[in-house]
Amino acid sequence: MCEDCLAGYSRCVHVTADAADAYRQAMRLCALMEHRGEEVELLTHLESVDEVRRMATALPNSRFVHRPYPGARLSCGAGGCEPYVSSMDDRELEAHLPLEMSARFAPGTAEERVIAALGDNDNAVFLVWPGRWPDRPEHGLHGFRHDAVQVAFRGDHSDPALPSGRHAVHVYVSKESGHRGIEYLAAQAGVHP
């Protein structure tokens, strides 16, 4: 996911049981960016028809890709397929599970719908706001074209790919900025690791 955005140094700066709180903290950090990207990126892995329906309603122009587990019966070819989920009935959709979902949208247009669609499944949902931090060398912060803020909804703070009941906010900076740059940003946003 957004491998270019996540090419530098990262650190979890906030962990909470409240998805809305994680989003608020991420927005406080994004407000510090000198330049914000034009798109937010979402990535998740969906394993139930209900999850797919909720997320497709929240983000109707999303991309869904079926990549079968090794050894699973293939429903649409060895390399996977991109089913048009809105035209499938539940039985057809179930045959294509699990699905990877990805989407891009303008900041501030869909995040609240995504949070409302999270439900209580166990899979992590990642939102990434790319941008560029301002140069503040006196505080160890050096703007980098791959700077970002990420929320791993239901993602563990030490490994966001591991599902958990908590939501973790991560900050991405240049390797040059490192730990010191992230501490400066967290302090400026009032976020305390």
C-alpha positions in Angstrom: 0.0 0.0 0.0 1.3 3.4 -1.0 4.8 2.0 -0.9 6.2 5.3 -2.1 4.5 7.1 0.7 5.8 4.7 3.3 9.5 4.6 2.1 11.0 6.6 5.0 11.0 6.2 8.8 7.8 5.6 10.7 6.5 5.5 14.2 3.2 4.9 15.9 2.3 8.1 17.8 -1.2 7.3 19.1 -3.2 4.2 20.0 -6.8 4.2 21.0 -9.9 2.1 21.2 -12.0 4.9 19.6 -11.9 5.0 15.7 -13.2 8.6 15.7 -10.4 9.6 18.1 -7.8 8.0 15.8 -9.2 10.0 12.9 -9.2 13.3 14.9 -5.5 12.7 15.9 -4.6 12.0 12.3 -6.2 15.2 11.1 -4.3 17.2 13.7 -1.1 15.8 12.3 -2.2 16.3 8.7 -2.9 20.0 9.5 0.8 20.4 10.2 1.7 19.4 6.6 3.2 22.0 4.4 1.6 20.3 1.4 -1.1 17.6 1.5 -1.7 15.1 -1.2 -4.8 15.3 -3.4 -5.9 11.8 -2.5 -6.4 9.7 0.6 -5.6 6.0 0.0 -7.5 3.1 1.6 -6.6 -0.6 1.6 -8.2 -3.5 3.4 -8.9 -7.2 3.2 -12.6 -8.3 3.3 -13.7 -11.7 4.2 -17.5 -11.5 4.5 -20.3 -10.4 2.2 -21.5 -8.0 4.9 -18.1 -6.3 5.0 -18.0 -6.0 1.3 -21.5 -4.5 1.1 -20.7 -1.9 3.9 -17.4 -0.8 2.4 -18.8 -0.7 -1.2 -21.6 1.5 0.0 -19.1 3.8 1.8 -16.8 4.0 -1.2 -18.8 3.0 -4.4 -15.9 3.5 -6.8 -13.5 1.2 -5.0 -11.5 -1.5 -6.6 -12.1 -5.1 -5.4 -9.7 -7.8 -6.3 -10.1 -11.5 -5.6 -6.8 -13.3 -4.9 -7.6 -16.8 -3.8 -5.7 -18.4 -0.9 -3.1 -21.0 -2.1 -4.9 -24.3 -2.7 -8.4 -22.7 -2.8 -10.8 -23.5 -5.6 -10.5 -20.6 -8.1 -13.6 -18.8 -8.9 -12.2 -16.5 -11.7 -8.8 -17.6 -12.9 -5.3 -18.2 -11.4 -4.2 -14.5 -11.3 -7.4 -13.3 -9.6 -10.1 -11.0 -10.9 -11.8 -7.8 -10.2 -15.5 -8.6 -9.6 -18.1 -5.9 -10.0 -19.5 -6.4 -6.5 -22.6 -4.1 -6.8 -24.0 -6.4 -9.6 -23.5 -9.7 -7.7 -26.0 -11.4 -5.4 -24.7 -12.6 -2.0 -24.0 -16.1 -3.2 -22.0 -14.9 -6.2 -20.1 -12.5 -4.0 -19.3 -15.2 -1.4 -17.7 -17.3 -4.1 -15.2 -14.5 -4.7 -14.2 -14.0 -1.1 -11.8 -12.9 0.3 -11.4 -9.6 -1.5 -8.8 -6.9 -1.3 -10.3 -3.5 -1.5 -8.5 -0.3 -2.5 -9.7 3.2 -3.0 -8.5 6.8 -3.5 -10.6 9.8 -2.7 -10.3 13.5 -2.0 -9.4 14.3 1.7 -12.3 15.1 3.8 -14.9 13.5 1.5 -15.3 9.9 2.7 -13.3 9.3 5.9 -16.4 9.5 8.2 -18.3 7.0 5.9 -15.3 4.6 6.1 -15.3 4.8 9.9 -19.0 4.2 10.1 -18.6 1.2 7.8 -15.9 -0.5 9.9 -18.3 -2.7 11.7 -16.9 -5.3 14.1 -14.9 -7.5 11.8 -11.2 -8.2 12.6 -9.5 -7.0 9.5 -7.4 -3.9 9.6 -8.4 -0.9 7.4 -5.6 1.4 6.4 -6.0 5.1 5.5 -3.0 7.1 4.3 -2.8 10.8 3.8 0.3 11.6 1.9 1.9 15.0 1.9 5.1 16.8 2.8 6.2 18.1 6.2 7.7 21.6 6.4 11.5 21.8 6.8 12.3 22.5 10.4 16.0 21.4 10.6 16.3 23.0 14.1 13.8 20.4 15.3 15.2 17.5 13.2 12.4 17.7 10.6 13.2 17.6 7.0 10.4 17.6 4.4 10.4 14.5 2.1 8.3 13.7 -0.9 7.1 10.5 0.8 5.9 12.0 4.1 2.5 10.7 5.3 0.1 10.1 8.2 -1.5 6.7 8.4 -4.3 5.2 10.5 -4.5 1.5 10.9 -8.0 1.0 12.1 -8.0 -2.2 14.0 -4.3 -2.5 13.3 -1.8 -3.3 15.9 0.6 -0.5 16.7 3.8 -2.6 16.4 2.7 -4.3 13.1 -0.3 -2.6 11.4 -0.9 -5.7 9.3 -1.8 -7.6 12.5 -5.5 -7.0 13.4 -6.4 -5.8 16.9 -9.2 -4.1 18.6 -7.3 -0.8 18.7 -6.6 1.9 16.1 -3.0 3.1 15.6 -1.9 6.4 14.1 1.5 6.4 12.4 3.7 9.2 11.1 6.1 8.8 8.2 9.1 11.0 7.7 12.4 10.9 5.9 15.0 8.7 7.3 17.0 11.9 7.9 14.2 13.2 10.1 13.8 10.0 12.0 12.7 9.7 15.6 13.5 13.3 16.4 11.3 14.7 13.6 8.4 12.5 14.6 8.6 13.6 18.2 8.5 17.2 17.1 5.4 16.6 14.9 3.6 14.7 17.7 4.4 17.5 20.2 3.1 20.2 17.7 -0.1 18.3 17.2 -0.6 17.6 20.9 -0.4 13.8 20.2 1.6 11.9 22.8 3.0 8.5 22.0 
